[in-house]
Amino acid sequence: AGTPASPGIAIGAVAFCGAYELAPALEDSPSQGAEIEWQRVEDSIQRTRQDVLRVRGIAEREAGEEHAMIFSSHLMLLNDPVLLDRIRARVDSGEDAYRAIYTALEHFGMKLQNVPDPYIQDRVEDIRDLRRRLLGQLVCDASQPAAMNDRIVVSRGIPPSLVVELKAEGARGIITERGGPTSHGMLIARSLGIPAVAGIIDAVLLVRPNDTLILDGEAGKVIVAPSAASLAS
């Protein structure tokens, strides 16, 4: 049981997105030298920019120009000289590209989180989303996301940009641990007609990839591995 966030019933298999924090302790390695690491940063930024532009084009086609504009904040951050200078300084101090990106964006995220304004705090999810995209490029060197078509997406949090992306990719529903019905991500989910349930503690630990779920966004309930009778009902 969670919090009703976006009405509707969805049935589908689990897919994870943003479910695990890509902490530096898991992925970082000794620096290969400032210039090599900075080149890795630039390559990650360039691939992320291309991916965001690709998704923005899909979102504009599938969800409309207004929702596609959400991705502009990502593109602005990727060009932010303060952020880039902070990453460069960490690389020059001996950190590898992974840790430099993670730590720089964590710094900005914590600053926003401490501002007593719900609108500003909602931007934290945008920071986390961008960090996930940048670090994913470093770890996987993958330009194509996992298939979300006809899936129920389980995530820690849900920034608005990710909701638009999931809608464009055919996701059927969204379950999150963080956030509530008034978060920007869930407001977008309602406007796009994606059923969603928020506030399920440890949701990513309670299901496995490809588990079948029934999501009831009106009641705020999720049924894991439903019986034939539940599916028929």
Summary of the structure (lengths in Angstrom):
residues: 233
radius of gyration: 18.2
end to end distance: 18.4
largest distance: 60.7
contacts: 781
relative contact order: 0.23
helix: 55%
strand: 14%
